[in-house]
């Protein structure tokens, strides 16, 4: 059974940092693109960042560009999201996801992802 489990969320003041982790089990995703999405109350789920299956190519949404860093540790089957300079508008449930695509692509649409975690809450106070 494939599982993605996020951790690292919490409450932080504006300007602070958090590091989210996502542990994958049940299969290896070392060749698959992986990504982070988030959903704020009353809003649709939105793309945050993606990293390709090979080459470590990264892509970010405009709202998090230059503040967030996505990375992966294929040996441990883990995905990370370092979030810096957090803003109240970053408050959301954050989800990690694994895509079916391999190679250099960095998918940005949720329908391109086959596996999802249960989410972790990030709250940024002003």
Residue, then its C-alpha position, 0 to 999 in steps of 0.5 A: x500500500x502506497x502512503x505519503x505522510x507529511x509532517x512539520x506543520x505548525x504555527x509560526x509568526x510572520x517572517x518565520x520558517x518551517x520545514x515540511x517533510x513527506x515520507x513515502x512508503x509502499x514503493x519508490x518514487x525516485x524517478x517520479x516527479x513530486x510536488x507540494x500543493x496547498x489549500x486555504x479555507x474556502x479556496x481551491x487547492x493550488x500548486x506550490x512547488x514541484x521537483x522532477x524525477x531526474x536532474x532535480x529540476x524545480x518549479x515554483x508558483x509565483x507566490x512562493x518563488x524565492x521564499x520556498x525551496x523544494x528538495x528530495x532525498x531519493x535514498x530515503x524516499x522523502x520530499x521536503x519543503x523549506x518555507x522561509x519568510x512566511x506570510x499570513x497568506x501562506x496559511x493552508x493545509x499543505x499536501x505532498x504528492x507523487x506524479x505518474x510522470x518521470x523524467x525532467x517534467x515538473x507537473x503543476x496540475x493536481x490531476x497529474x499526480x496519482x498519490x497524495x498525503x493527508x496534509x499538514x496544517x501550516x498557520x502563519x500569524x501576523 
